């Protein structure tokens, strides 16, 4: 199963240092039955894109908790063995939990398929969105508009070999 793991750049640097995305359980996003029902599509590429965007929102939540992290969303796409990731059936229809899965066990960073990161020009909108997230969660429409502004930026695709450069360890 392909899962999308939300991180920050410091989180990606830590994964690079340890060689692991995490030792479960940890939160990720995937094409779940609830996401399929919500998105109303049978196109797997569209569904995976929706799961990636849900993970980007998860990364934004991590940024809102870490004021020191560079204001760029980070998502790592990785294939995990079947049964390693599962959705919480009690939260399946909760709009905030669409696509959420818990990954159990250790996931080596070497298994990652790709990394998706905001470009530098997204930083102002991502900064504003991270600051507005709590108000948006509380129902503030103006704050939601600010959060949606970050979603207007497409995450850039990077090969896993580019991780050292992304985290400032490349030459």
Protein Blocks (a to p, Z undefined) as FASTA:
>chain_A
ZZdddddfklmmmmmmnopabdcddddddddfklmmmnopabfklmmmmmmmmmmmmmmm
mmmmmmkbccbdddddddddehkaccdfklmmgmklgoiacdedjddfklpmbdcdddfk
lmmmmmmmmmmmmmmmnopaklmmmmmmmmmpccddddfklmmmmnopaZZ
